[in-house]
């Protein structure tokens, strides 16, 4: 196992929030006495432990995507410099002065390695390993590496890769444009779901139950007070904890509102991640959609039930 000082940025972001969440759970268990408060704090601790890593992965996906779009431009410029009579090192120096967005940092690293005497194949392999999340860049660098090691025409190989990569990215761009309509549909379905949930909340919280029984549950009486133990008791504690935090009412009103608020948040998270997979073929790319949906659904529900229900 690696020492902490040898961790990458990704590992720091992945493990430190989880450690903080674990400490929060222990403190909550010591400070709070009622189960509902401990469960709610635990829920927020889990969210706080997971969200930073998901945000990091989302930003990393955006960075990788930007690099992939700039790769053909970089390879074409490198080929043109070589064709003009420059050596590969001079060509890299010329390209390192140009702006390729997020890719410029990696190009400068590769150029610096070459000036320090690192062999070309090792510099290419190092670049490929740093961008290991991108199958396009990794595959392109492996092809160039094989051409270099086998003594092939590396300039011709880079020219072909630049052309093929540009075609692939253009096809992806066209697909994203078409899939954008599906994402709009996902948003409309989610907003419809919010409307249905609000209508159900109005119906269930204002319905006047008669004195009748359904099995073990006495309808008209507080639901959670009729549950004595087991998973149902745990769920009721969680729902009442959410209710107390956001002021959702009391008794059955609290029960239904907490359930529906939880449903809206979970549905927003799920629909957002699916939208990312549909639109950009990455679950992590859907984090932005999840945050938008959860934010709109959460605040819209709270505002509406407090003002009109």
N, C-alpha and C positions, 0 to 999 in steps of 0.2 A: 504494500500500500504506500502511495506517495505521501511525503511529508507536506504539511500545510503550505510551507513556503514554495513548494514545487507545483502547487495547483495552478491551473489556468484560470482566466477570468470567468469562464463558464462554470468551472467547479466552485469558485467562490460564490457566485450568484446562486448556484444550485443548492449548496449545503448550508451557508450561513443563515439565510432566512428560515430554513427548516430547523436549524439549531435554536434560533430566536423564538420560533413558534413552539418548540418543545419546552423551552424555559417558561414561556408565557402560560402553557398548560399547567406546569408544575406550580407556578405562583397562583394561578386561578384556583387550583385545587386546595391550596393552603388558605387563601384569603376568603373565598366564598363558601358558604355553607349549603345553600340550596342548589339542587341538581340543575335546575333550568339555567341559572346564571353560569354555572361551570360549562354546560353544553354550548351555550351561545358564545362564550369567550373562546372555547375550543374551536368552534366553527370559524370564528374570525381569525384565530391563530393559524388554522390550516390554510385559509385563503391568503393571509399575509405571507405564509411560507411558500406557497406555490406561485402566486401572481408574479413576483419579480423574475423568476426563471422563464415563465411563459412570455413575459414582455421582452426579455433578452432574446429569446428564440425568434420572436416576431421581428425584432429589429435586425437580427442576424439574417433572417430570410430575405428581408428587404435589401440588405447590403449585398448578399450573394446574387440576388436577381439583378441589381444594378451592375455588378461586375460582369455577369453573363452577357448583358446587353452591350457592354463596352469591349468585350474580348475580340469580336471581329474587327473593330476599328483599330485596336492595338496591333493585331496580327497583320492587318493590311498595311499599316504604316511601317511596321518592321520589315515586311517584304519589300516595300517600295524603297526603303533606305538601303537594303541589301542590294537591290537591283541597280541602284545608283552607283555602286562600287564601294560602299562603306563596309568595314568589317562588322561582324556581329556585335562586338562590344561597342563600337562607335554608334551602331544603329540603336542599341539599347540606351546609350547615353542620350541620343536625340529624342527617343520616345519618352525617356524619364522626365524630360522637361515639358512634355505636353500634358494637357488635362484630360484624363480618362475617368474623372469622377472617383468613385470608391476604389476603382482598380489601380489608380495612380500610386497609392501607398504600397501595394504589392509589387508593382513594376519597379519602384525605387528600391525596395528590398532586394529584388532579384539583381538589379544592376549593381548595387553595393556589394553583393556577394561575389559577382563576377570580377569587380575591381579588386577585391581582396584575394583573388586567386582561386576561388572555388570553381571547380569544373562545371561546365555548362549543364551536364546531365544531373549533377547534384543540385544545382540552383533550380532547375526545372522541377525536379522531384520535391524539393522543399516547398516550392510555390504550390504544387499540386496538393501536398499534405496540409498546408495552411488553409486551403479552400476545399477541404475534403467533403463538405456538405453539398457541393455542386457536382452533380454527375457529369454535366456538360464540360465544365472546366477540367475536371479530373480526367475524363476520357480524352479530351483534346490534348492535354499535356502528355498523357501516356503515349498517344500516337506520335507526337513530336519526339518524345524520348526514344521510342523504338526506331524511328527514322534516323535519328542522330547516332544511336549506338550501332545500327546496321550499316552505316555509311551511305544512306540514301540522301536524296536532295531535300534537305530540311526546309529550304525556302519554298520549294514547290508544295511540300507537305503543309506548311503553314498557310499558304495561299488557299489550298483546297479546304482546310479546316475553317478558315475565316469565312469562305463562301458558304459552306454547309451550316456553320453555326448561325450565320445571319439569316439563312432560310428557316432554320428551326425556330429562332426567336421571333421571326415575323409570323410564322404559323401560330406560335403560342400567343402572340399579341392579338391575332385575329380570333383565336379561340376564346380568349378572355373577353373580347368585345361581345361575342355572342353569348357567353355565359353570364355576362353582366345582367342580361334580362332575367335569367334564372335567380340571380341574387335579389333583384327587385321583387320578384315573386315571393322569395323567402321572407323579405321584410313585410310584405303585405299580409302574408299568412300569419306572421307573428303579431302584427297589430290587430288583426282579426281575432286572434287568440286572446289578446288583452281585453278586447271589447266583450268577448264571451265570458271571460273570467269576472269582469266587473259586473256584468248582468247576473251571473250566478251568485256573486257576493250579495247583491241587492236582494235577490230572491230568498236566499237561505237565511240571511241575517234578519230579514223583516217578516219572515213567515211565522205565523203564530201556531205553535204545535199544540195539539190536544193532549189530554191525559191518556196516553196509550203506550203500550210497551211493544218492542220489537226484539224478541229473544231476551238477551241479557241487558239490553239497553233500554232505559226508560226515556222515551222521547219527550222532550220538553224540559228535561233536567240537563245540567252541565255535563257534556259528554265525558270530559277528562276526569271528572270526579267519580265517574262510575267505573274507571279503570284502576285496578289495584296494583298490578305488577306486570313484569315482563316487558317485551319490546314496545307494547302500546303505551305503557307508562313512560318509557324513555322518550318516545315520539311526542307525547303530550308535554313533557317537560321542555323539550326543544321548542315546540310551538308556543308555549306560554312564555318562554324566554324571549323569543322573537317579538311576541306581542308586547312584553314589558319594555323592550328596548325602543320600539317604534310607536308605542302608544296606540295599539290597534283595538282597544276596547276591553271588554271583560267577558268571561264565560264562553258561551257558544259563539258569540260574535267574534271574540278573540280567536277561537279555534279555527273558524272558517277563513277569516282574513289572513291568519298566519299561513295556513295551507296554501291559499291562492297566491299570496306574495311569494312563497317558496317556489311554487309552480312557475310563476312568471320569470323568476331569476334563472331557474334551471333550464326552462325552455329557451330563454335568451342566450344562455351559454351554449347550449347544444346547437341551436339554429345558426349561431354565429360561426362555430367551428365547422359545421357542414358547409356554410357559405364559402369559407376559406378554401375548403377542399374542392368545391365545385369551381370556384373562380380562379384559383391559383395553384391547385393541386398540392396544397399544404395546409394541414390542420392549424399550424401555428400562424399562418397568414390570416386565419379567421378570427384571431384574437381581437382585432379592431372591430369586427362586426359584433362579436360577443359583448364587448364593452359598450358599444353603442346601443345594442338591443337591451342589455340588462339595465343600463342607465335610464333609457327612455321608459322601459316597462316599470322599473322600480319606482321612479319618481311620479310617473303618471298615475300609477295605482294608488300610491299614498295620498297624492293630492286629491284625486277624485273621491276616494272613500271618506276623506276627512271633510270635504266641502259639500258633497252631494248625497252621500249615502249615510 
